[in-house]
Amino acid sequence: MTDLELGIKGEKQAEEFLKKQGYKIITKNFRTPFGQIDIIASEKNTLCFVEVKTRRNFSFGLPQEAVSSIKQKKILKVALAYLKENGLLNRRVRFDVVSILCDKNSYKINLIRGAFECNE
């Protein structure tokens, strides 16, 4: 399985997991010229921007460790674009990370609610 295929499978697993947790999926792979967000969903009255990271093993660290400060800034820019485009600037938002470890056909999924914040 290629890295791209692994990422696609991970995003599907994350989507199903989030639905079971009560999230309502709004859109997937929202793209702008400066980046993309894997999943945008709502949980109760909070809009959640979700980054999904899938790994085969811990060779490169925990999956969530790949959401660096640089990646966070990109996600924040894309989220702001989404909020502006949809007239949602006053909406409560949260930035979550779904960390997935894929071992053959089993998945260990960890949801980190409020993984990072917008400090600007």
Number of C-alpha atoms within 10 A of each C-alpha: 7 7 11 9 10 16 17 14 15 22 22 13 18 27 22 12 16 20 13 10 11 12 19 17 17 11 12 16 13 15 14 13 6 10 16 18 22 19 24 22 21 19 16 10 9 13 21 25 25 26 25 25 23 26 21 15 13 9 8 10 10 16 21 20 11 16 19 10 11 10 12 18 15 16 23 22 17 21 24 14 16 19 16 12 10 9 10 13 14 8 11 11 20 19 21 20 24 25 25 26 19 17 11 8 5 9 18 11 17 15 18 15 13 14 16 15 13 12 5 4
